[in-house]
Amino acid sequence: MRALEGIRVLDLTRALAGPFCTLMLGDHGADVIKIEMPGSGDDTRKWGPPFIGEESAYFLSINRNKRSLTLNFKEEKAREIFLKLAKDADVVVENFTPGVMDRFGLGYDAVKAINPGIVFCSISGFGQTGPYRSRPAYDQIMQGISGLMSITGEPDGEPQKVGIAVADIGAGMWAAFGIMAAIHNRSHEGEGQGQYIDISMMDAQVAWLTYQAANFFANGEPPKRLGAAHPNLVPYQAFMCQDNKYLNLAVGSERIWERFCEGMKLPELKDDPDYATNVERAKNRSKIVPFLQKIFLKQPVNYWVEKLQKANVPCGPINDLADVFSDPQLLSRDMYLEMAHPTLGKIKQTGIPIKFSRTPGGLDRHPPLLGEHNQEVLESLGFSLGEIEELKAQEVI
C-alpha cells in the first residue's frame, strides 16, 4: 500500500511547478494521469541537452509515477473525455495562464458541477487575482520579483539566482500541501465538498523569506547580499581551505562557539570580549572572518571537517553532485535509485525524501512516453479499440 492509493489526479501541467507537485503525489501512490497535447506534449520533453536517447533528462527527472494521455482541447470530443475523467477524479492540477481553463469550458465551476468533491488546484506566476495575474512567469523572473535574488550573491557582486528553480519547486510543494489539506478537509466535513486552490509562485517565494523578512520588518532596512554568510549569526558561512575546496561552518549558539574555540585550539578568541557573544561577533564580523579565513587556508577541507566534527561543531564540505551521489549517507537513505524504462533500459532517479514507516512511497511507473497510456485510460472509460483509432484519426488524441 502507498499512502495516497485510491486518489486519482488529472494533471494538466507542464514545465516544473505543476509536474513537481504531481510527482510528489504520484510517488506516494496517487494515480496521476498526465494530460498532454498530442504530438508535442509537455514542453520539457524537448528541454535539452542533455538527452538520454530521445528523452530529455529534465523531463525524466520530474515525471515518474504518471500515466500519459494525449488530449487536444481544441476538439469538443477531447473536452468531453476530460470531463468524463473528472467526474470520478479527486484532484485536478493545472498551470495554464489564468482564465485559459475557463475558456476551454474546463474550469473549476464546470468540473465542480459534475463532481462537487473535486479539489481543483491552479498554479500560476502571480495567482488568479491582482494586477499581475496575466503576466507570463518563469522561475528566474519570480526569484527576482519576490526579493530572493536581492539577498543571493556576493556583497560586491551581482544579484544571483539559486542554482535550482526554487520558485517553481516551492510552488509545487505548496500546491501538494494544499491539495492534501483540502482532501483531509473533504473527508472530515461529511458533505464531501472539494474546493479551489490558488497557488502563486510569487506568494510561495515570499512565504519562504521568513527571517529575512522579519529582519526587514524589525529595522526597515532591505537585507544585503552576504554571499555564503548568515545575516544574523557569526561565524556561519563558507571558508576556502588549502585544497581550494570550501568548508561550511555553522556556529549557531554560544555553546557551539565554545566548542569551536576549543576544537580549533584558539582560546584567545574565546576570551576576547569582541567575540564573547554573537552580538559582538556580528558587530566585528569584518575582523573575525578574515582571521578565520587565514587559518582555514592552512589545511585541506577534510582535515577541518574531521577536526571540527570531533569537537561536535556543525560543519561540512561544499560537495559537487559527483560527491553528493557517492555519499554513503545519501546512499544509505535510498536517495539515488534506478528504475526500468521501456526505451532507455535503466534510468537514474533521485529518491523519495519522505520516509513512511507503514506506507512507503515507491518508483512504480517510469516517466511515460507521450500518449503511452491512451488506450489503457480510454478503455477504462468504455471506449472500444475502433473508437480509439477514430479519435486518433480525428486528432482528438
C-alpha positions as CSV (number, residue, x, y, z in Angstrom):
1,M,0.0,0.0,0.0
2,R,1.0,3.6,-0.7
3,A,-0.3,6.4,1.4
4,L,-2.3,8.0,-1.5
5,E,-3.5,4.9,-3.1
6,G,-7.1,5.4,-4.4
7,I,-6.6,9.1,-5.1
8,R,-6.8,10.0,-8.8
9,V,-5.2,13.1,-10.1
10,L,-5.7,14.7,-13.5
11,D,-2.5,16.6,-14.3
12,L,-2.7,19.3,-16.9
13,T,0.6,20.8,-16.0
14,R,3.9,21.2,-17.8
15,A,7.4,22.7,-17.1
16,L,8.3,22.3,-13.4
17,A,6.0,23.7,-10.7
18,G,3.0,21.6,-11.6
19,P,4.9,18.4,-12.5
20,F,6.8,18.6,-9.3
21,C,3.5,18.8,-7.3
22,T,2.1,15.8,-9.1
23,L,5.4,13.9,-8.8
24,M,5.1,14.2,-5.0
25,L,1.5,12.8,-5.2
26,G,2.5,10.0,-7.6
27,D,5.4,9.0,-5.5
28,H,3.1,8.1,-2.7
29,G,0.6,6.1,-4.7
30,A,-1.8,8.6,-6.4
31,D,-2.9,7.6,-9.9
32,V,-1.7,10.6,-11.8
33,I,-2.9,10.9,-15.4
34,K,-0.7,13.4,-17.2
35,I,-2.8,15.0,-19.9
36,E,-0.6,16.4,-22.8
37,M,-1.0,17.9,-26.2
38,P,-0.9,15.3,-29.0
39,G,2.4,15.4,-31.0
40,S,4.3,17.7,-28.6
41,G,3.4,17.0,-25.0
42,D,5.0,18.7,-22.0
43,D,7.4,21.4,-23.2
44,T,10.2,19.9,-21.1
45,R,10.2,16.7,-23.3
46,K,12.4,18.9,-25.6
47,W,14.3,20.8,-22.9
48,G,17.9,19.7,-23.6
49,P,20.7,18.9,-23.9
50,P,21.3,16.7,-22.2
51,F,19.1,14.0,-23.6
52,I,19.1,10.3,-22.8
53,G,18.1,8.6,-26.0
54,E,15.2,10.6,-27.3
55,E,14.1,11.8,-23.8
56,S,15.3,15.0,-22.1
57,A,17.0,14.5,-18.7
58,Y,14.8,17.4,-17.4
59,F,11.6,15.6,-18.3
60,L,12.8,12.3,-16.8
61,S,13.6,14.0,-13.5
62,I,10.1,15.0,-12.6
63,N,7.5,12.8,-14.4
64,R,7.8,9.3,-12.9
65,N,4.8,7.6,-11.4
66,K,2.4,9.1,-14.0
67,R,0.4,7.9,-17.0
68,S,0.3,9.9,-20.2
69,L,-2.9,10.6,-22.0
70,T,-3.0,13.0,-25.0
71,L,-6.0,15.2,-25.5
72,N,-6.4,18.1,-27.9
73,F,-8.7,20.6,-26.1
74,K,-9.4,22.4,-29.3
75,E,-11.7,19.5,-30.1
76,E,-15.0,19.1,-28.3
77,K,-14.6,15.4,-28.0
78,A,-11.4,15.8,-26.1
79,R,-13.1,18.2,-23.7
80,E,-15.9,15.6,-23.2
81,I,-13.3,12.9,-22.4
82,F,-11.7,15.2,-19.8
83,L,-15.0,15.8,-18.1
84,K,-15.8,12.1,-18.1
85,L,-12.4,11.5,-16.3
86,A,-13.1,14.4,-14.0
87,K,-16.4,13.0,-12.9
88,D,-14.6,10.3,-10.8
89,A,-11.4,12.1,-10.1
90,D,-10.2,13.5,-6.8
91,V,-7.9,16.3,-7.9
92,V,-7.2,18.5,-11.0
93,V,-3.9,20.3,-11.2
94,E,-3.3,22.9,-13.9
95,N,-0.8,25.7,-14.6
96,F,-2.2,27.5,-17.6
97,T,-2.3,31.3,-17.6
98,P,-5.3,32.4,-15.5
99,G,-8.5,32.2,-17.5
100,V,-7.4,29.6,-20.1
101,M,-9.2,26.6,-18.4
102,D,-12.5,28.6,-18.3
103,R,-12.1,29.4,-22.0
104,F,-11.9,25.7,-22.7
105,G,-15.0,25.2,-20.6
106,L,-13.0,23.1,-18.2
107,G,-12.5,25.5,-15.2
108,Y,-13.4,24.8,-11.6
109,D,-17.0,25.7,-11.9
110,A,-17.5,23.3,-14.9
111,V,-15.8,20.4,-13.1
112,K,-17.5,21.2,-9.7
113,A,-20.9,21.0,-11.5
114,I,-20.3,17.3,-12.2
115,N,-18.1,16.5,-9.3
116,P,-18.7,18.6,-6.1
117,G,-15.9,16.8,-4.3
118,I,-13.2,17.8,-6.7
119,V,-10.0,19.5,-5.4
120,F,-9.0,21.9,-8.2
121,C,-5.5,23.4,-7.9
122,S,-4.3,26.2,-10.2
123,I,-0.6,27.2,-10.1
124,S,0.5,30.4,-11.8
125,G,3.2,33.0,-11.5
126,F,1.1,35.7,-9.7
127,G,-2.1,33.9,-8.8
128,Q,-5.7,34.3,-10.1
129,T,-6.2,37.8,-8.8
130,G,-4.3,41.1,-8.7
131,P,-2.8,43.4,-11.3
132,Y,-0.1,41.0,-12.4
133,R,-2.4,37.9,-12.9
134,S,-2.0,37.7,-16.7
135,R,1.8,38.3,-16.8
136,P,4.0,35.4,-18.0
137,A,6.2,34.0,-15.3
138,Y,9.3,31.8,-15.3
139,D,11.4,30.8,-12.3
140,Q,14.2,33.4,-12.7
141,I,11.6,36.2,-13.1
142,M,9.9,35.1,-9.9
143,Q,13.2,34.7,-7.9
144,G,13.9,38.4,-8.9
145,I,10.5,39.9,-8.2
146,S,10.0,38.1,-4.9
147,G,13.2,39.6,-3.5
148,L,15.1,36.3,-3.3
149,M,17.8,37.4,-5.8
150,S,18.4,40.6,-3.9
151,I,19.7,38.6,-1.0
152,T,21.6,36.0,-3.0
153,G,25.2,36.5,-4.2
154,E,28.4,38.1,-3.0
155,P,28.2,41.5,-1.3
156,D,30.2,43.2,-4.1
157,G,28.7,41.1,-6.9
158,E,25.6,41.0,-9.0
159,P,22.3,39.5,-7.7
160,Q,22.3,35.8,-8.3
161,K,19.5,33.2,-8.7
162,V,19.6,29.9,-6.7
163,G,21.2,27.0,-8.6
164,I,17.8,25.2,-9.0
165,A,14.4,26.6,-9.8
166,V,13.3,27.1,-6.3
167,A,10.3,29.4,-7.2
168,D,8.9,26.6,-9.4
169,I,9.7,23.8,-6.9
170,G,8.5,25.8,-3.9
171,A,5.2,26.5,-5.6
172,G,4.8,22.8,-6.5
173,M,5.4,21.8,-2.8
174,W,2.9,24.4,-1.5
175,A,0.4,23.0,-4.1
176,A,0.9,19.4,-2.9
177,F,0.5,20.5,0.7
178,G,-2.7,22.5,-0.2
179,I,-4.1,19.5,-2.1
180,M,-3.6,17.2,0.8
181,A,-5.1,19.7,3.3
182,A,-8.2,20.0,1.0
183,I,-8.6,16.2,0.8
184,H,-8.3,16.0,4.5
185,N,-11.0,18.7,4.9
186,R,-13.2,17.0,2.4
187,S,-13.1,13.7,4.2
188,H,-13.9,15.3,7.6
189,E,-16.7,17.7,6.6
190,G,-19.2,15.0,5.9
191,E,-20.6,16.5,2.7
192,G,-17.7,15.5,0.5
193,Q,-17.1,19.1,-0.7
194,G,-13.9,19.9,-2.5
195,Q,-12.6,23.3,-3.1
196,Y,-10.5,25.6,-5.3
197,I,-6.8,26.2,-4.5
198,D,-5.0,29.2,-6.0
199,I,-1.2,28.9,-5.8
200,S,1.0,31.8,-6.8
201,M,4.8,31.4,-7.4
202,M,5.3,34.9,-6.0
203,D,3.3,34.2,-2.9
204,A,5.1,30.9,-2.4
205,Q,8.5,32.5,-2.6
206,V,7.7,35.4,-0.4
207,A,6.5,32.9,2.3
208,W,10.0,31.4,2.2
209,L,11.6,34.8,3.1
210,T,10.9,34.1,6.8
211,Y,13.7,35.5,9.0
212,Q,15.0,37.8,6.2
213,A,11.5,39.3,6.0
214,A,11.5,39.5,9.8
215,N,14.8,41.4,9.8
216,F,13.3,43.9,7.3
217,F,10.2,44.2,9.5
218,A,12.3,44.9,12.5
219,N,14.5,47.7,11.1
220,G,13.0,48.7,7.8
221,E,16.3,48.1,6.0
222,P,16.3,45.7,3.0
223,P,18.8,42.9,3.8
224,K,22.1,42.9,1.9
225,R,23.7,40.1,-0.1
226,L,26.2,38.3,2.1
227,G,27.4,35.5,-0.2
228,A,27.7,32.3,1.9
229,A,27.4,34.2,5.2
230,H,24.4,34.3,7.6
231,P,22.7,37.7,8.2
232,N,22.3,37.1,11.9
233,L,25.0,34.6,13.1
234,V,28.8,34.8,13.0
235,P,30.8,32.7,12.1
236,Y,28.2,31.0,10.0
237,Q,29.4,30.8,6.4
238,A,31.8,29.1,3.9
239,F,35.5,29.3,4.1
240,M,38.0,28.3,1.5
241,C,40.6,25.6,2.5
242,Q,44.1,24.8,1.3
243,D,42.8,22.4,-1.5
244,N,40.6,25.2,-2.9
245,K,37.5,23.4,-1.6
246,Y,35.1,25.0,0.8
247,L,34.1,24.3,4.3
248,N,30.6,25.3,5.6
249,L,30.8,26.3,9.3
250,A,27.7,26.9,11.4
251,V,28.2,28.4,14.8
252,G,24.6,28.7,15.8
253,S,24.9,29.1,19.6
254,E,27.2,30.2,22.4
255,R,27.8,26.5,23.3
256,I,28.9,25.8,19.8
257,W,31.2,28.9,19.9
258,E,32.9,27.5,22.9
259,R,33.3,24.1,21.3
260,F,34.6,25.7,18.1
261,C,37.3,27.7,20.0
262,E,38.3,24.6,21.9
263,G,38.4,22.3,18.8
264,M,40.4,24.9,16.8
265,K,42.8,25.5,19.8
266,L,42.0,29.2,19.8
267,P,41.5,30.1,23.4
268,E,42.3,33.8,22.6
269,L,39.1,34.0,20.6
270,K,37.0,32.6,23.4
271,D,38.5,35.1,25.9
272,D,38.3,38.1,23.6
273,P,35.4,40.5,24.7
274,D,35.0,41.4,21.0
275,Y,33.7,37.9,20.3
276,A,32.2,37.0,23.7
277,T,28.6,36.7,22.3
278,N,27.1,36.5,18.8
279,V,26.1,40.2,19.2
280,E,29.7,41.2,19.5
281,R,30.8,38.7,16.8
282,A,28.3,40.2,14.4
283,K,29.5,43.7,15.1
284,N,33.1,42.6,14.5
285,R,32.3,40.4,11.5
286,S,34.9,42.3,9.4
287,K,37.7,41.3,11.8
288,I,36.9,37.7,12.8
289,V,36.0,36.4,9.3
290,P,39.4,37.3,7.7
291,F,41.2,36.0,10.7
292,L,39.5,32.6,10.4
293,Q,39.9,32.5,6.7
294,K,43.7,32.7,7.0
295,I,43.6,29.7,9.4
296,F,41.4,27.6,7.2
297,L,43.7,28.1,4.3
298,K,46.4,26.2,6.2
299,Q,44.8,22.7,5.8
300,P,42.5,20.9,3.3
301,V,38.8,20.7,3.8
302,N,38.7,17.1,5.1
303,Y,41.2,17.9,7.8
304,W,38.9,20.7,9.1
305,V,35.8,18.6,8.8
306,E,37.3,15.8,10.9
307,K,38.7,18.2,13.4
308,L,35.5,20.2,14.0
309,Q,33.2,17.2,14.0
310,K,35.3,15.7,16.8
311,A,34.5,18.8,18.7
312,N,30.8,18.4,17.8
313,V,30.8,21.6,15.7
314,P,28.3,21.7,12.8
315,C,30.3,21.7,9.6
316,G,30.7,20.0,6.2
317,P,32.2,20.3,2.8
318,I,30.5,22.0,-0.1
319,N,30.0,19.0,-2.4
320,D,29.6,18.9,-6.1
321,L,27.0,16.5,-7.4
322,A,29.6,13.8,-8.1
323,D,30.4,14.0,-4.3
324,V,26.7,14.0,-3.4
325,F,25.7,10.9,-5.4
326,S,28.6,8.9,-3.9
327,D,28.0,10.0,-0.3
328,P,27.4,7.0,1.9
329,Q,24.8,8.8,4.0
330,L,22.7,9.6,0.9
331,L,23.2,6.1,-0.5
332,S,22.1,4.5,2.8
333,R,18.9,6.6,2.6
334,D,18.0,5.4,-0.9
335,M,18.2,8.8,-2.4
336,Y,20.0,7.6,-5.5
337,L,18.0,5.0,-7.4
338,E,17.5,3.3,-10.7
339,M,14.3,2.3,-12.5
340,A,13.4,0.5,-15.7
341,H,12.4,2.4,-18.8
342,P,10.8,0.9,-21.9
343,T,13.2,2.6,-24.4
344,L,16.2,3.6,-22.3
345,G,16.9,0.4,-20.2
346,K,17.6,1.8,-16.8
347,I,17.4,5.5,-15.8
348,K,18.8,7.1,-12.6
349,Q,16.4,9.0,-10.3
350,T,16.6,10.9,-7.0
351,G,14.9,9.0,-4.2
352,I,11.8,9.8,-2.2
353,P,12.6,12.1,0.8
354,I,9.5,11.3,2.9
355,K,10.1,8.0,4.7
356,F,6.8,6.5,5.9
357,S,7.1,3.5,8.3
358,R,4.0,1.7,7.1
359,T,3.1,3.1,3.7
360,P,6.4,4.0,2.0
361,G,6.4,5.6,-1.4
362,G,8.0,4.0,-4.4
363,L,9.2,4.3,-8.0
364,D,6.3,2.4,-9.5
365,R,6.0,3.8,-13.0
366,H,8.7,5.1,-15.4
367,P,8.3,8.6,-16.8
368,P,5.7,8.0,-19.5
369,L,6.2,8.1,-23.3
370,L,3.9,10.6,-24.9
371,G,0.5,9.1,-25.1
372,E,1.7,5.8,-23.8
373,H,-1.4,5.2,-21.8
374,N,-4.1,6.5,-24.3
375,Q,-5.5,3.0,-24.9
376,E,-5.4,2.0,-21.2
377,V,-7.1,5.1,-19.9
378,L,-9.7,5.3,-22.7
379,E,-10.6,1.6,-22.5
380,S,-11.3,2.2,-18.7
381,L,-13.8,4.9,-19.8
382,G,-15.6,2.4,-22.1
383,F,-14.1,3.3,-25.5
384,S,-13.6,0.4,-27.9
385,L,-10.4,-0.1,-29.9
386,G,-12.2,1.1,-33.0
387,E,-13.4,4.2,-31.3
388,I,-9.9,4.9,-30.0
389,E,-8.5,4.6,-33.6
390,E,-11.2,7.0,-34.7
391,L,-10.1,9.5,-32.1
392,K,-6.6,9.3,-33.3
393,A,-7.7,9.8,-36.9
394,Q,-9.7,12.9,-35.8
395,E,-6.6,14.3,-33.9
396,V,-8.6,14.3,-30.7
397,I,-5.8,12.3,-29.0
